[in-house]
Amino acid sequence: MVLYDCRDRAWQVDSVAPLSHKSTVAKLIAGFCNRKIPVRITVRLITEDPLQVVLKALTVAIDADDDILTQFTEAAELKNNVGTAHSFEALIGVLKEKRAI
């Protein structure tokens, strides 16, 4: 799983583990009762530029004529507008404006 923060940094979730080791029966009861279990989450910073990775994947999807993305906007126009995004917030704004999401 990858998480993004407000500064457009990406974090890879390496592990999620309960803080206390309970018996299997206790875990089942906690799951059945929908009780919250405290966990320790281990993450690491991804050093690659996450926005560029997403932009590259979107470009590939637009080039593949993904009907969901290009349903309301021409592929070339969407590709140009997506290329102008300099943050995830701007990218989401462009995609919403062009009715791609």
N, C-alpha and C positions, 0 to 999 in steps of 0.2 A: 504494500500500500504506500502511496506517496501523498504527503500532505503539503499544502502551500500556505505560507504565512502572508501577512499584509505587505511585506517587503519583497514579494515575488521570489522568495527563496523556497527551494524544494527540500523536503526531508523524507528520507526513506525510513519506514517503520521496520526495524529489524526484528523486534520481538514484543509480545504482550504476554506478561506472566502474572499470575496472582501473587500478591504479597505474602499470603500465608498458604501453606500447603494443607488442604483439608482432605478428609477421606472422600471417597467416591460417593458415598451416601449423602454426606453433607453438601457436596457439590450439586447432586441431583435435587435435593430439597431446596437449596438456594435458587436453582434454576426454575423449579416449579413455582416457588413463591415470588419469582421475579425480584429477588433481593439483589441489591447492588454489591458487587465484590470489588474491593480495591485492587488495582493492578499496577504493575510497573511497566511503562512503555519505554523501549529503547529505540532511539532514532539517530540517524546520522545525516549530516548535511550533504546534499548532492551538489557536487562542484560544477557539473555541466550547467549551461544556461537552460533552465526548464522552459522558459518562454519560447526559445528557438526550437526546442524539441517539439513542443505543441504546434507551433507554426508550421514546421516541416510536415508533421502528420496531417494537419489540416490541408496543406497544399496538395499532398498526395491524394487525400480523399476528394478534394475538389477536382483534381485532374482525372480521377477515376469516375467522374460524373456521378457522384453520390447524390441521388435524387432528394434525399432529405435535406442536404445542405443547399442545393441549388433549386429548390422547389419554387421559390419566390424571387430569386435574383439570378442573373446570368453568372456563369462560372467565372468569367474573366473579371467582372466587376467585384464579385465577392473576394476573389483572390487578391486583387489590388487593395481592397479595403482591409482585408485581414493582414496584409503585409505592412500596413501603417501602424498597427498596434504596438505600443512600446511597453505595455504592462498587461497582466491578466485582466485587470479591471477594464482597460480599454478594449481588449479583445472580446470580452463578454459583451460590452456595449455595442461593438461593431456587429457581432453575431446576432444580438437581439434586434438591432436596428434593421438589419437585412433579413430578418425573420428566418434565420438559419437555426435558431434554437428557440 
